[in-house]
Amino acid sequence: MKDVKKLKISVIGGGASSLLLAALLKPTKFEISIFEKNSALGRKFLVAGDGGFNLTHSEEIKEFVNRYHPSKFIAPSIKKFSNEDLRNYLKSIGIETYVGSSKRVFPLKEIKPIQVLNAFENELKKK
Ligand SMILES: Cc1cc2nc3c(=O)[nH]c(=O)nc-3n(C[C@H](O)[C@H](O)[C@H](O)COP(=O)(O)OP(=O)(O)OC[C@H]3O[C@@H](n4cnc5c(N)ncnc54)[C@H](O)[C@@H]3O)c2cc1C
């Protein structure tokens, strides 16, 4: 079989955004290294605010992109991977979610933040 040269990607910081990015990139195409200055990944996953551990918001994309400034910059990326896509991805790695009364999206009540972090780490290890 012909060797395919993989593109090397260095991700600086191992927070939520980096873990999701690394988990979504195809290991057949990319060789990914995550550089985290602390001794463990995703520590902020483990601190939820007063309202609980919200993962995204369920509103329509048209309104959703306007939460970001400048929205024109972020809109194409969010349209490619939307709040709904995130929920589907989380489901595929075993994290079921629900929409709260605030329309924010949470992991099911029995799922703790550490389990969400572990699910990401397991995906990365598999890859
Ligand atoms: C109390 C509290 C509650 C929160 N609750 C929620 C919530 O419920 N839902 C939510 O979506 N958000 C919540 N947040 C916000 C949350 O922190 C962010 O959504 C999330 O962590 C952002 O992820 P990130 O990957 O962009 O950044 P971070 O999580 O900040 O990750 C950045 C990573 O990069 C590392 N780093 C930085 N500089 C370097 C460097 N030079 N070299 C190597 N590594 C480096 C850091 O150590 C860190 O691990 C909360 C924040 C706080 C403080």
The ligand as an SDF file (V2000), in Angstrom:
LIG
                    3D

 53 58  0  0  0  0  0  0  0  0999 V2000
  -16.0850   28.6820   36.8270 C   0  0  0  0  0  0  0  0  0  0  0  0
  -16.1940   28.4940   35.3490 C   0  0  0  0  0  0  0  0  0  0  0  0
  -17.2890   27.8180   34.8430 C   0  0  0  0  0  0  0  0  0  0  0  0
  -17.4310   27.6370   33.4520 C   0  0  0  0  0  0  0  0  0  0  0  0
  -18.5040   26.9420   32.9930 N   0  0  0  0  0  0  0  0  0  0  0  0
  -18.6280   26.7490   31.6630 C   0  0  0  0  0  0  0  0  0  0  0  0
  -19.6950   25.9800   31.1270 C   0  0  0  0  0  0  0  0  0  0  0  0
  -20.5410   25.4470   31.8490 O   0  0  0  0  0  0  0  0  0  0  0  0
  -19.7680   25.8280   29.7820 N   0  0  0  0  0  0  0  0  0  0  0  0
  -18.8290   26.3830   28.9430 C   0  0  0  0  0  0  0  0  0  0  0  0
  -18.9220   26.1870   27.7200 O   0  0  0  0  0  0  0  0  0  0  0  0
  -17.8200   27.1100   29.4170 N   0  0  0  0  0  0  0  0  0  0  0  0
  -17.6900   27.3040   30.7420 C   0  0  0  0  0  0  0  0  0  0  0  0
  -16.6590   28.0310   31.2240 N   0  0  0  0  0  0  0  0  0  0  0  0
  -15.7420   28.6150   30.2700 C   0  0  0  0  0  0  0  0  0  0  0  0
  -14.7400   27.5300   29.8890 C   0  0  0  0  0  0  0  0  0  0  0  0
  -13.5990   27.7050   30.6690 O   0  0  0  0  0  0  0  0  0  0  0  0
  -14.4930   27.6220   28.4210 C   0  0  0  0  0  0  0  0  0  0  0  0
  -15.7030   27.4480   27.6690 O   0  0  0  0  0  0  0  0  0  0  0  0
  -13.5400   26.5570   27.9060 C   0  0  0  0  0  0  0  0  0  0  0  0
  -12.6160   26.1450   28.8670 O   0  0  0  0  0  0  0  0  0  0  0  0
  -12.8280   27.1910   26.7430 C   0  0  0  0  0  0  0  0  0  0  0  0
  -11.9970   26.2320   26.2010 O   0  0  0  0  0  0  0  0  0  0  0  0
  -10.6780   26.6540   25.4530 P   0  0  0  0  0  0  0  0  0  0  0  0
  -10.0960   25.3900   24.9040 O   0  0  0  0  0  0  0  0  0  0  0  0
  -10.9550   27.7430   24.4830 O   0  0  0  0  0  0  0  0  0  0  0  0
   -9.7530   27.3150   26.5500 O   0  0  0  0  0  0  0  0  0  0  0  0
   -9.1910   26.7060   27.9080 P   0  0  0  0  0  0  0  0  0  0  0  0
  -10.1050   25.6870   28.4930 O   0  0  0  0  0  0  0  0  0  0  0  0
   -8.8020   27.8820   28.7290 O   0  0  0  0  0  0  0  0  0  0  0  0
   -7.9000   25.9200   27.4260 O   0  0  0  0  0  0  0  0  0  0  0  0
   -6.6850   26.5450   27.0940 C   0  0  0  0  0  0  0  0  0  0  0  0
   -5.5660   25.5760   27.4720 C   0  0  0  0  0  0  0  0  0  0  0  0
   -4.3350   26.0610   26.9370 O   0  0  0  0  0  0  0  0  0  0  0  0
   -3.3200   25.9190   27.8970 C   0  0  0  0  0  0  0  0  0  0  0  0
   -2.2790   26.8860   27.5400 N   0  0  0  0  0  0  0  0  0  0  0  0
   -2.3660   28.2350   27.5540 C   0  0  0  0  0  0  0  0  0  0  0  0
   -1.2210   28.7800   27.0940 N   0  0  0  0  0  0  0  0  0  0  0  0
   -0.4140   27.7410   26.7630 C   0  0  0  0  0  0  0  0  0  0  0  0
    0.8940   27.6740   26.2210 C   0  0  0  0  0  0  0  0  0  0  0  0
    1.6010   28.7780   25.9220 N   0  0  0  0  0  0  0  0  0  0  0  0
    1.4370   26.4540   26.0000 N   0  0  0  0  0  0  0  0  0  0  0  0
    0.7390   25.3200   26.2970 C   0  0  0  0  0  0  0  0  0  0  0  0
   -0.4970   25.3270   26.8220 N   0  0  0  0  0  0  0  0  0  0  0  0
   -1.0680   26.5280   27.0490 C   0  0  0  0  0  0  0  0  0  0  0  0
   -4.0140   26.1630   29.2220 C   0  0  0  0  0  0  0  0  0  0  0  0
   -3.3020   25.5850   30.3070 O   0  0  0  0  0  0  0  0  0  0  0  0
   -5.3790   25.4490   28.9760 C   0  0  0  0  0  0  0  0  0  0  0  0
   -5.3490   24.0880   29.3380 O   0  0  0  0  0  0  0  0  0  0  0  0
  -16.4800   28.1980   32.5830 C   0  0  0  0  0  0  0  0  0  0  0  0
  -15.3680   28.8880   33.1020 C   0  0  0  0  0  0  0  0  0  0  0  0
  -15.2220   29.0300   34.4700 C   0  0  0  0  0  0  0  0  0  0  0  0
  -14.0120   29.7650   34.9920 C   0  0  0  0  0  0  0  0  0  0  0  0
  1  2  1  0
  2  3  1  0
  2 52  2  0
  3  4  2  0
  4  5  1  0
  4 50  1  0
  5  6  2  0
  6  7  1  0
  6 13  1  0
  7  8  2  0
  7  9  1  0
  9 10  1  0
 10 11  2  0
 10 12  1  0
 12 13  2  0
 13 14  1  0
 14 15  1  0
 14 50  1  0
 15 16  1  0
 16 17  1  0
 16 18  1  0
 18 19  1  0
 18 20  1  0
 20 21  1  0
 20 22  1  0
 22 23  1  0
 23 24  1  0
 24 25  2  0
 24 26  1  0
 24 27  1  0
 27 28  1  0
 28 29  2  0
 28 30  1  0
 28 31  1  0
 31 32  1  0
 32 33  1  0
 33 34  1  0
 33 48  1  0
 34 35  1  0
 35 36  1  0
 35 46  1  0
 36 37  1  0
 36 45  1  0
 37 38  2  0
 38 39  1  0
 39 40  1  0
 39 45  2  0
 40 41  1  0
 40 42  2  0
 42 43  1  0
 43 44  2  0
 44 45  1  0
 46 47  1  0
 46 48  1  0
 48 49  1  0
 50 51  2  0
 51 52  1  0
 52 53  1  0
M  END
$$$$
